[in-house]
Amino acid sequence: PDEGATLRVGGAVIPGDVDIADQYVPELDITYFFTDNIAAELILGVTPHDVKATGVTVGPLTDATIDLGDVWLLPPTLTAQYHFNTGGKVKPYVGAGVNATFFFDEDKGPVADGIEYDTSVGFALQAGVDIDLDGSPGGWALNADVKKIWINPDVTVDFSTALGASVEAEVDIDPVVVGVGLGYRF
């Protein structure tokens, strides 16, 4: 993640940021070719993340790091792709599309009384390459790609017991997703 946040209590901005842990997870990409060059790809995966608020200064807290537990993300992404016709085994492509991220199984951590993540909708860009492994029009290929996905949920953390207030956060997760995989073209 390329994370960042703006934190507010009662509408006033307070010092602090967010730290979201990196993850390694399996991913399933399904690509449908409309022509030899134009395709649509659906990117599917589920990822858990540990979340911390860092540098928080509010009430009795000064430059504090607060464990906000963990959350699972379901970020299906749909891209339109252009595959360059190189005439060889190496077939690069670029894509752009939209992402919808759903948050579930939120664990509020040891300090908060509750936490709520809103669904996020954003853009996605990608660049990748397929390397033909068996020389046939279909068949097996090695795939490598990089995706930049903009995920920007609003998050509400209830600190009623610890601070007598809720913290509203505009969070930027914005991960760079690097993938390497094996594909089969029918």
HUDA-V31955 format. One record per backbone hydrogen bond with DSSP energy under -1.0 kcal/mol. CO is the residue of the C=O (numbers start at 1). NH is the residue of the N-H. E is the energy in kcal/mol with one decimal. If there is no record, write none. Layout:
# HUDA-V31955
co=CO nh=NH e=E
co=CO nh=NH e=E
This chain:
# HUDA-V31955
co=4 nh=172 e=-3.3
co=6 nh=170 e=-2.2
co=7 nh=14 e=-2.3
co=8 nh=168 e=-2.8
co=9 nh=12 e=-1.9
co=12 nh=9 e=-2.5
co=15 nh=57 e=-1.6
co=17 nh=54 e=-1.8
co=19 nh=52 e=-2.3
co=28 nh=44 e=-3.0
co=30 nh=42 e=-2.8
co=32 nh=40 e=-2.3
co=37 nh=83 e=-3.5
co=38 nh=34 e=-2.4
co=38 nh=35 e=-1.7
co=39 nh=81 e=-3.5
co=40 nh=32 e=-2.9
co=41 nh=79 e=-2.6
co=42 nh=30 e=-2.5
co=43 nh=77 e=-1.9
co=44 nh=28 e=-2.8
co=47 nh=73 e=-2.8
co=49 nh=71 e=-2.1
co=50 nh=21 e=-2.3
co=51 nh=68 e=-2.4
co=52 nh=19 e=-3.0
co=53 nh=66 e=-2.9
co=54 nh=17 e=-2.5
co=56 nh=64 e=-2.9
co=58 nh=61 e=-2.4
co=61 nh=58 e=-1.0
co=64 nh=56 e=-2.5
co=66 nh=53 e=-2.6
co=69 nh=51 e=-2.8
co=70 nh=107 e=-3.2
co=71 nh=49 e=-2.4
co=72 nh=104 e=-2.3
co=73 nh=47 e=-2.3
co=74 nh=102 e=-2.5
co=76 nh=100 e=-2.0
co=77 nh=43 e=-3.2
co=78 nh=98 e=-2.2
co=79 nh=41 e=-2.7
co=80 nh=96 e=-1.9
co=81 nh=39 e=-1.9
co=82 nh=94 e=-1.9
co=84 nh=86 e=-1.1
co=89 nh=132 e=-2.8
co=91 nh=130 e=-2.0
co=92 nh=84 e=-2.3
co=93 nh=128 e=-2.7
co=94 nh=82 e=-2.9
co=95 nh=126 e=-2.4
co=96 nh=80 e=-2.9
co=97 nh=124 e=-1.8
co=98 nh=78 e=-2.6
co=99 nh=122 e=-2.5
co=101 nh=120 e=-2.1
co=102 nh=74 e=-2.8
co=104 nh=72 e=-2.4
co=114 nh=158 e=-2.7
co=116 nh=156 e=-2.4
co=120 nh=101 e=-3.4
co=122 nh=99 e=-3.2
co=123 nh=150 e=-2.7
co=124 nh=97 e=-2.5
co=125 nh=148 e=-2.5
co=126 nh=95 e=-2.4
co=127 nh=146 e=-2.6
co=128 nh=93 e=-2.6
co=129 nh=144 e=-2.1
co=130 nh=91 e=-3.2
co=131 nh=142 e=-2.5
co=139 nh=185 e=-2.8
co=140 nh=133 e=-2.5
co=141 nh=183 e=-3.3
co=142 nh=131 e=-3.0
co=143 nh=181 e=-3.0
co=144 nh=129 e=-2.5
co=145 nh=179 e=-2.9
co=146 nh=127 e=-2.0
co=147 nh=177 e=-3.2
co=148 nh=125 e=-2.3
co=151 nh=173 e=-3.1
co=153 nh=171 e=-2.3
co=154 nh=118 e=-2.5
co=155 nh=169 e=-3.1
co=156 nh=116 e=-2.3
co=157 nh=167 e=-3.0
co=158 nh=113 e=-3.6
co=158 nh=114 e=-1.0
co=159 nh=163 e=-3.2
co=159 nh=164 e=-1.5
co=165 nh=159 e=-2.1
co=167 nh=157 e=-2.9
co=168 nh=8 e=-2.6
co=169 nh=155 e=-2.9
co=170 nh=6 e=-1.7
co=172 nh=4 e=-1.5
co=173 nh=2 e=-2.0
co=175 nh=149 e=-2.3
co=177 nh=147 e=-2.9
co=179 nh=145 e=-2.4
co=181 nh=143 e=-3.1
co=183 nh=141 e=-2.3
co=185 nh=139 e=-2.0
